[in-house]
Amino acid sequence: MTTGFDLVTMGRIGVDLYPLQTGVGLEDVTSFGKYLGGSATNVAVAAARYGRRSAVITKTGDDPFGRYLHRALAGFGVDDRFVGTSPRLPTPVTFCEVFPPDDFPLYFYRFPKAPDLDLAAGDLDFDAIRAARVFWATVTGLSQEPSRSATLAALEARGRNGITVLDLDYRPMFWDSREQAREWVGKALEHATVAVGNLDECDTAVAVREPREAAKALRDRGISLAVVKQGPKGVLAVDDTSEVEVPPVPVEVVNGLGAGDAFGGALVHGLLSGWGVERIMRFANAAGAHVAGELACSDAMPTEDQVLRRLGGTE
């Protein structure tokens, strides 16, 4: 059975190795926690926490870390049937440094190439992609072949039927230049109905950094809901009927790296629930704040009750 998923994501997976000592560089860290990671995978985990039937399309290596990731996905209730195995590429690991409240350098070990960038169109279940209530793809998947062609093929298969989210997840280290990324993001936007990104990612996508102009530029590309994250200024969302700007939820930041993925999973939950845009943004902001207050990403994804408690029991 490949139908019936609330959410199918496509993109990065890996092992996050996060230091258990904060405020020091990696050279001085003595112990690490091991967690499931990767943006698209974290979004699937976050949605599963709300009871959504989620799956992720990705690839691991044929190694102990790959086996760990399959086990972790099962533990989080995320279907792993579309998680392939590369016989020759190692499962990637990602380290970070933790300097609260706003400095969390990332170090990606994805050499010679990450298995998730080795996804080919022939690896995809297009029936499942078409049937999912929400399909979520990331810009990182466009950075190399064959993943680029596979990502575009998946988006084209959707044909803007249902909710198709493009996470503008621009990581400069994965690209030759911002201009190169902009070219391929433009092609992907032709097939998306929702776009989500911060100001720098919007600049990559549409060459505009001012929030309202960025949202307008995204909507001019056919995007129905443009979500522009503005950091301490909150989040701006524009759809066919409204424009809302929601302030951030205060939190004592421990590790800000998983907040965007928590926001994404909550966004999916709100869209599937049929909520209004303002309610979705407030809920997603609170979900992001919850994870920013924790060290881990996937392990820290909240339940709906936890998000509502952070909102003071209201939405």
Buried (B, 14 or more C-beta within 10 A) or exposed (E): EBEEBBBBBBBBBBBBBBBEBBEEEBEEBEEBEBBBBBBBBBBBBBBBBBEBBBBBBBBBBBBEBBBBBBEBBEEBBBBBEBBBBBEEBBBBBBBBBBBBEEEBEEEBBBEEBBBBBBBBBEBBBBEBBBBBBBBBBBBBBBBBEBBBEBBBBBBBBBEBEEBBBBBBBBBEEBBEEBEEBBEBBEBBBBBBBBBBBBBBBBBBBBEBBEBBEBBBBBBEBEBBBBBBBBEEEBBBBBBEEEBBBBEBBEBEBBBBBBBBBBBBBBBBBBBBEEBBBBBBBBBBBBBBBBBBBBBBBBBBBBEBEBBBEBBEEEB
